[in-house]
């Protein structure tokens, strides 16, 4: 799980795929998390939510970051989970 004071999560998937699990939406209400892939490997960074939470309206949704220096930004919208911006 992401620490509550995190904003930028810089991931190196050079040794294998990485999964980032965002915190509970209600605990993180209106906070932003930026996930960035720092390596050039073919391994992906998968961003997921806590079980039962929503990502862009999809329960247990995921988002994949594939390319070096690619970033994805997530904002918690409270009881409705997270959105990708």
C-alpha positions, 0 to 999 in steps of 0.5 A: 500500500502507498504511504499516506504522505506519498505523492510521487511513486517512482517505480523501477521494473527492471527486475520484474513487473511491479504492482502499486496499490493505491490507498483507501479512497475515503482515507485519501480523499482529494489527494493526488498520486503520480506513478512514474516508470523509471526504467526501460525494461519491457516489464509493466507497472500495474496500478490497482486499488484496494479490493472493492474500491473503484478506479475510473468507475470500475470496481477493482480497476487497474491501470498499466504504465508500460514505457520508460518515463511514462507517468499516470496521475490518480486523484482520490474522490473519496467514497467513489474511489480514484480517477485517472487524470 
